[in-house]
Amino acid sequence: MEAETKKINGSLMTGWSIIAAVLFVSYIGEYLKGARSGSYVLVFLVCTILPCVFCIYLYKKKPASEQLKIYIIVGYFVMYLFSMMTGSTNMVFSYILPLLSLLILYHQPKLILYTGIASMIVNVYFVAMQFVNGEINVQTSKDAEIQLALIALCFGGCYSATKIYDRITIQNKEFMLAIEEKNRQNQHMTFQTIMTIVNTIDAKDQYTKGHSQRVSDYSVALAKELGFSHEEVEKIRYIALLHDIGKIGVPDSILNKPGKLTNEEFSLMKMHTVVGGEILKDIESMEDLNVGAKYHHERFDGGGYPEGLKGEEIPYVARLICVADAYDAMASNRIYRKHLTEETITREMERCSGTQFDPVMTEAFLKLIKEKRLQEITPELYSSTKESNMANQVLQKLLKNTDNFSDKDLDMLTGYIAKRTGKDFWTCI
């Protein structure tokens, strides 16, 4: 609605400005030829140019103003009235035709009716004054009669046409509003369906409850920080929500295995990216819905999977989700460990910038972390309780001594200490 009003206001201001400029040049020309006095030109500027400039100012200040049309019509009418009072020919009544064009664009019958009445009164007055001054009489009043008839005909015809057009426009707007409401309902239903799928995915992995939702929230925050449009941000929201949909095809025994995965199990785990891409590839309602699921484990240095893409070969959505996904893995609590501290996460992300992560996206995400703009998504990361601090100190001690662990103590998928090793560590301290 606002976009339409802005477009109409802009068109009207352009048209009126051209008319005012043409009149200004004409009157300046007459002044230079001695046909007009300087005072006349000054009054002309006050009556024609100033209203136009004032409306241009209002338009620049608020282009979609509904009230601007009133100022435009009043300003034009002042210019028209000035021309009627000072014109040297009866044909100045034809100035009303551009005014009608302005009015028709607004398709508001009342505006046309009131302006038509005012125009008829002005023209009747000047015709009457011509009779009084003896400039015309009954025998020579043909032009004046045509003048009044044309004004009545033009305004009457425009009023009738605008009534019809206005009714159709109102019906179209109501129809468009109904469509928009239906679209909102469909989007809501789509979101609910996606959330059902997401909850099903997260329910398969008892250690990552809420993971998909958090990754989606982080991805949205990062996309906004990077300056993506609203449409792109919403697209990223849905793609990130479904990034782990391929886990549906991974056996629960592998997803929830407490110890280290075998090479065969890790190969099956990695297939969740391919499975997810296949599930989503034929959904046409959203472009690139499958790229987040398929490529979020690709690495910026080319060492990821499933295809070993490198740098900008990796779709930007997947690079973005990769950062958000890794952050949630470090910022979330697990049964065998507390979440990592902000300092540890920051240090790890800085270390992996340019290797695992896109450096530009990493820099933007680190800014979100440092400015505490992710608190609402992961409030426990910023908790300052005594218990939390103690757990973090112990965990940092553990991480600093990871060199003491052999490959069999590390999880092959994440590269962090395996669940069983972690539990043994906590039991011993």
matplotlib code that plots the C-alpha trace (Angstrom):
import matplotlib.pyplot as plt

x = [0.0, 2.7, 4.8, 1.8, 1.1, 4.8, 4.8, 1.7, 3.0, 6.3, 4.5, 2.3, 5.2, 7.2, 4.2, 3.4, 7.0, 7.3, 4.1, 5.4, 8.7, 7.1, 4.9, 7.9, 9.9, 6.9, 6.3, 10.0, 10.0, 7.0, 8.8, 11.9, 9.8, 8.1, 4.7, 4.7, 5.9, 8.4, 5.7, 3.5, 6.3, 6.9, 3.3, 3.4, 6.3, 4.4, 1.2, 2.8, 6.4, 6.2, 3.3, 5.2, 8.4, 6.5, 5.0, 8.4, 9.7, 6.8, 7.4, 11.1, 10.2, 7.5, 7.1, 4.2, 2.1, -1.6, -2.1, 0.3, -2.4, -4.5, -1.5, -0.8, -4.3, -4.7, -1.3, -2.2, -5.6, -4.0, -1.8, -4.9, -6.8, -3.9, -3.9, -7.7, -7.3, -4.4, -4.8, -5.4, -7.5, -10.5, -8.6, -6.8, -9.7, -7.9, -5.4, -8.0, -7.2, -3.8, -5.6, -8.0, -5.1, -3.8, -7.2, -7.8, -4.5, -5.9, -9.2, -11.1, -14.6, -15.1, -11.8, -12.9, -16.4, -15.2, -12.5, -15.1, -17.5, -14.8, -13.6, -17.2, -17.7, -14.4, -15.3, -18.9, -17.6, -15.2, -17.8, -20.2, -17.5, -17.1, -20.8, -20.7, -17.7, -19.3, -16.6, -19.2, -23.0, -25.7, -24.8, -21.0, -21.1, -20.6, -17.0, -18.0, -20.9, -18.5, -16.0, -18.6, -20.0, -16.6, -15.7, -19.0, -18.6, -14.9, -15.5, -18.8, -17.3, -14.2, -16.4, -18.5, -15.4, -13.6, -16.5, -16.3, -12.5, -12.5, -14.9, -12.7, -9.6, -11.1, -12.2, -8.6, -7.1, -9.4, -8.5, -4.8, -5.2, -7.0, -4.1, -1.5, -3.4, -3.6, 0.1, 0.8, -1.3, 0.6, 3.9, 2.8, 1.7, 5.0, 7.0, 5.0, 5.6, 9.4, 9.5, 7.8, 10.5, 13.2, 11.9, 11.8, 15.4, 16.6, 14.6, 16.8, 19.9, 19.4, 22.5, 21.5, 18.0, 17.2, 20.3, 18.6, 16.6, 19.7, 21.7, 18.9, 18.8, 22.6, 22.5, 19.8, 21.9, 25.0, 23.0, 21.7, 25.2, 26.5, 23.7, 21.6, 18.1, 15.0, 14.1, 17.5, 17.5, 14.1, 15.4, 18.5, 16.3, 14.4, 17.6, 19.4, 16.4, 16.7, 20.5, 20.5, 17.5, 19.7, 20.2, 16.8, 18.8, 21.5, 20.8, 20.1, 22.9, 25.4, 23.9, 23.8, 26.9, 28.7, 32.2, 34.4, 32.9, 34.5, 35.6, 32.5, 30.2, 31.8, 31.3, 27.6, 27.4, 29.0, 26.3, 23.7, 24.8, 24.1, 20.8, 19.7, 20.5, 18.5, 15.5, 15.3, 16.5, 13.1, 11.3, 10.7, 8.9, 12.3, 15.4, 18.6, 16.8, 19.1, 22.5, 22.6, 21.9, 24.4, 27.3, 27.4, 30.3, 32.5, 35.6, 36.9, 40.3, 38.7, 39.1, 35.4, 32.7, 30.8, 32.5, 35.6, 34.6, 36.9, 36.5, 33.7, 32.9, 30.9, 27.5, 27.4, 24.5, 26.4, 29.5, 27.3, 25.6, 29.0, 30.0, 26.7, 26.7, 30.3, 29.5, 26.5, 28.6, 31.0, 28.4, 26.0, 26.1, 26.7, 26.0, 29.8, 30.9, 29.7, 29.7, 33.0, 33.7, 33.4, 37.1, 37.8, 35.2, 36.6, 40.1, 39.0, 37.1, 39.9, 42.3, 40.0, 39.3, 40.4, 40.7, 37.4, 35.5, 35.0, 37.1, 34.7, 31.8, 34.0, 34.9, 31.3, 30.3, 33.1, 31.8, 28.4, 30.0, 32.2, 29.2, 27.1, 24.4, 23.8, 22.9, 19.2, 20.0, 22.6, 22.0, 23.9, 27.2, 27.1, 26.1, 28.4, 27.3, 30.0, 29.2, 29.4, 32.7, 34.2, 33.1, 34.6, 37.9, 38.1, 37.1, 39.8, 42.3, 41.0, 41.3, 44.8, 45.9, 44.3, 47.7, 47.7, 44.8, 45.4, 43.3, 41.1, 40.1, 38.8, 35.5, 36.2, 33.3, 34.0, 37.6, 36.8, 37.1, 34.7, 31.8, 33.2, 36.6, 34.9, 32.8, 35.9, 37.7, 34.9, 34.7, 38.3, 38.4]
y = [0.0, 2.5, 1.6, 2.3, 5.7, 6.6, 5.8, 7.9, 10.8, 10.7, 10.7, 13.6, 15.7, 15.1, 16.1, 19.2, 20.2, 20.1, 22.2, 24.8, 24.9, 25.4, 28.2, 29.8, 29.9, 31.3, 34.1, 35.0, 35.1, 37.5, 39.6, 39.9, 41.0, 43.6, 41.9, 41.3, 43.4, 42.3, 42.4, 40.1, 37.6, 37.8, 37.1, 34.3, 32.8, 33.0, 31.5, 28.7, 27.9, 28.1, 25.6, 23.2, 23.6, 23.1, 19.9, 18.7, 19.2, 17.3, 14.5, 14.2, 14.1, 11.5, 10.0, 7.7, 10.4, 10.0, 13.7, 14.8, 14.5, 17.2, 19.6, 18.8, 19.4, 22.6, 23.9, 23.2, 24.8, 28.0, 28.0, 27.4, 30.2, 32.6, 31.8, 32.4, 35.7, 37.0, 35.1, 37.0, 34.3, 32.2, 29.0, 29.2, 27.0, 24.2, 24.2, 22.1, 19.1, 18.4, 18.8, 16.1, 13.8, 14.3, 13.6, 10.5, 8.9, 9.1, 7.6, 9.2, 10.4, 12.9, 14.6, 15.0, 16.1, 18.9, 20.1, 20.1, 22.2, 24.6, 24.8, 25.4, 28.2, 29.9, 29.7, 30.8, 33.8, 34.9, 34.4, 36.5, 39.2, 39.2, 39.8, 42.6, 44.3, 44.1, 41.8, 39.3, 39.3, 36.7, 36.8, 36.3, 34.0, 30.8, 30.2, 30.8, 28.3, 25.8, 26.5, 25.8, 22.8, 21.2, 21.6, 20.1, 17.2, 16.5, 16.5, 14.6, 12.0, 11.6, 11.4, 8.5, 6.7, 7.1, 5.7, 2.5, 2.4, 3.1, 0.2, -2.1, -1.0, -1.6, -5.1, -5.8, -4.5, -6.7, -9.7, -9.0, -8.7, -12.1, -13.6, -12.1, -13.6, -16.9, -16.8, -16.0, -18.9, -21.2, -19.9, -20.5, -24.1, -24.6, -23.4, -25.7, -28.6, -27.8, -27.6, -31.0, -32.4, -30.6, -31.9, -35.4, -35.1, -33.7, -36.5, -39.1, -37.7, -37.5, -35.2, -32.4, -31.4, -28.0, -28.0, -27.3, -24.4, -22.8, -23.2, -21.5, -18.7, -18.3, -18.4, -15.7, -13.5, -13.9, -13.2, -10.0, -9.0, -9.6, -7.3, -9.9, -8.8, -9.8, -12.3, -13.9, -14.0, -15.8, -18.2, -19.0, -19.5, -22.4, -23.9, -23.9, -25.5, -28.5, -28.7, -32.0, -33.6, -36.3, -37.8, -39.4, -41.9, -42.6, -45.5, -44.5, -46.8, -44.6, -41.3, -42.1, -44.2, -43.1, -44.1, -43.6, -44.3, -47.0, -46.0, -47.7, -46.0, -42.6, -43.2, -43.8, -40.7, -38.6, -39.8, -37.7, -34.8, -36.6, -38.1, -34.6, -33.1, -35.9, -35.4, -31.7, -31.3, -31.7, -29.2, -26.2, -23.9, -22.6, -22.2, -24.0, -25.6, -28.6, -26.9, -26.3, -30.0, -31.2, -28.9, -27.7, -30.0, -28.8, -27.0, -23.7, -25.3, -28.2, -30.8, -31.4, -33.7, -34.9, -33.4, -31.6, -28.2, -25.3, -21.6, -20.0, -23.2, -23.9, -22.2, -19.2, -20.6, -23.7, -21.7, -19.6, -22.7, -24.3, -21.5, -21.6, -25.4, -25.5, -22.8, -24.6, -27.8, -25.9, -23.7, -26.5, -28.7, -32.5, -35.3, -35.8, -32.1, -28.6, -26.1, -24.5, -21.0, -18.0, -17.5, -21.1, -20.9, -17.6, -18.9, -22.1, -20.2, -17.8, -20.7, -22.4, -19.2, -19.7, -23.5, -24.9, -21.6, -18.8, -16.0, -13.2, -15.0, -16.0, -12.4, -11.3, -14.2, -13.4, -9.9, -11.2, -13.3, -10.4, -8.0, -10.6, -10.5, -14.3, -14.3, -14.9, -18.0, -19.5, -17.9, -20.7, -19.7, -16.3, -17.7, -16.6, -19.1, -20.6, -24.1, -23.1, -21.3, -24.3, -26.6, -24.4, -24.2, -28.0, -28.3, -25.8, -28.0, -31.0, -29.2, -28.0, -31.6, -33.1, -34.0, -36.7, -38.5, -40.9, -41.1, -43.8, -41.3, -38.8, -38.8, -39.2, -37.0, -33.9, -34.3, -33.6, -36.0, -39.0, -39.3, -42.4, -40.8, -37.6, -39.5, -41.4, -38.1, -36.6, -39.7, -39.4, -35.7]
z = [0.0, 1.0, -2.1, -4.4, -2.6, -2.9, -6.6, -7.3, -5.2, -7.1, -10.5, -9.5, -8.1, -11.3, -13.5, -11.5, -11.4, -15.2, -15.5, -13.0, -14.8, -18.2, -16.8, -15.1, -18.3, -20.3, -17.8, -17.6, -21.4, -21.3, -18.7, -20.8, -23.8, -21.6, -21.7, -17.9, -15.0, -12.3, -9.6, -11.7, -12.1, -8.3, -7.5, -10.0, -8.1, -4.9, -6.3, -8.4, -7.7, -3.9, -3.5, -5.8, -3.8, -0.5, -1.8, -3.0, 0.5, 2.0, -0.5, 0.3, 4.0, 3.7, 0.2, 1.1, 2.9, 2.3, 3.0, 0.3, -2.4, -0.7, -0.7, -4.3, -5.4, -3.4, -4.6, -8.2, -7.8, -6.5, -9.6, -11.7, -10.0, -10.6, -14.3, -14.5, -12.8, -15.0, -18.2, -21.4, -23.0, -22.1, -22.9, -19.5, -18.3, -20.0, -17.2, -15.5, -17.7, -16.0, -12.7, -13.7, -14.6, -11.1, -9.6, -11.7, -10.4, -6.9, -8.0, -5.1, -6.2, -3.4, -4.2, -7.9, -6.8, -4.5, -6.9, -9.8, -7.8, -6.9, -10.5, -11.7, -9.2, -10.3, -14.0, -13.5, -11.5, -14.3, -17.0, -15.0, -14.6, -18.4, -18.8, -16.2, -17.8, -21.2, -22.6, -23.8, -24.2, -24.9, -28.6, -28.1, -25.1, -27.1, -26.0, -22.3, -22.6, -24.1, -21.4, -18.6, -20.5, -20.9, -17.3, -16.2, -18.7, -17.8, -14.1, -14.4, -16.6, -14.4, -11.3, -12.7, -14.1, -10.8, -8.8, -10.9, -10.8, -7.0, -6.4, -8.5, -6.8, -3.3, -4.4, -5.7, -2.5, -0.4, -2.7, -2.3, 1.5, 1.5, -0.5, 1.8, 4.8, 3.1, 2.4, 6.1, 7.1, 4.6, 5.9, 9.5, 8.5, 6.7, 9.7, 12.0, 9.6, 9.6, 13.4, 13.6, 11.4, 13.3, 16.6, 15.2, 14.1, 17.5, 19.3, 17.6, 19.2, 22.9, 23.3, 20.9, 21.9, 20.5, 18.3, 15.0, 16.4, 18.0, 14.8, 12.9, 15.4, 15.2, 11.4, 11.4, 13.8, 11.6, 8.3, 9.8, 10.9, 7.4, 6.0, 4.2, 3.1, 5.0, 2.4, 2.5, 6.3, 6.3, 3.7, 5.8, 8.8, 7.2, 5.5, 8.9, 10.6, 8.3, 8.1, 10.0, 8.4, 7.0, 10.5, 9.9, 7.9, 10.5, 12.9, 16.5, 17.6, 15.9, 16.7, 20.4, 20.7, 23.9, 22.7, 19.7, 16.3, 14.1, 10.6, 9.2, 11.6, 10.9, 7.2, 7.8, 10.0, 7.2, 4.9, 6.7, 4.6, 1.3, 2.6, 3.8, 0.4, -1.4, 0.8, 0.2, -3.4, -5.1, -2.9, -5.3, -2.9, -1.6, -3.6, -2.4, 0.5, 0.2, 0.2, 4.0, 4.7, 2.1, 2.5, 6.1, 6.9, 4.1, 5.2, 3.8, 3.2, 1.2, 3.9, 4.6, 3.2, 1.2, -1.8, -0.5, -1.8, -1.1, -0.4, -2.3, -4.1, -0.9, -1.1, 1.2, 3.2, 4.0, 5.0, 7.3, 8.9, 9.3, 11.7, 13.6, 13.8, 15.2, 17.7, 19.1, 19.4, 21.6, 23.5, 24.4, 27.4, 26.9, 29.3, 29.7, 29.8, 30.4, 27.5, 26.7, 28.0, 25.8, 25.8, 24.7, 22.0, 20.7, 20.7, 18.8, 16.2, 15.6, 15.2, 12.6, 10.7, 7.1, 7.6, 8.8, 8.6, 6.1, 7.6, 6.8, 8.5, 11.4, 12.0, 12.0, 14.3, 16.8, 16.9, 17.9, 20.7, 22.0, 22.1, 24.0, 21.3, 21.6, 25.2, 24.6, 22.4, 24.8, 28.2, 30.0, 28.2, 30.0, 33.4, 36.2, 38.9, 41.1, 39.9, 36.3, 36.8, 38.6, 35.8, 33.2, 35.0, 35.2, 31.5, 30.5, 32.4, 30.5, 27.1, 27.8, 28.3, 25.2, 24.0, 26.7, 25.0, 22.1, 19.0, 20.6, 23.3, 20.7, 18.8, 15.1, 14.1, 16.2, 17.1, 20.7, 23.7, 23.3, 25.7, 27.5, 28.0, 29.3, 31.8, 33.0, 33.5, 35.5, 37.7, 38.5, 39.6]

ax = plt.figure().add_subplot(projection="3d")
ax.plot(x, y, z, "-o")
ax.set_aspect("equal")
plt.show()
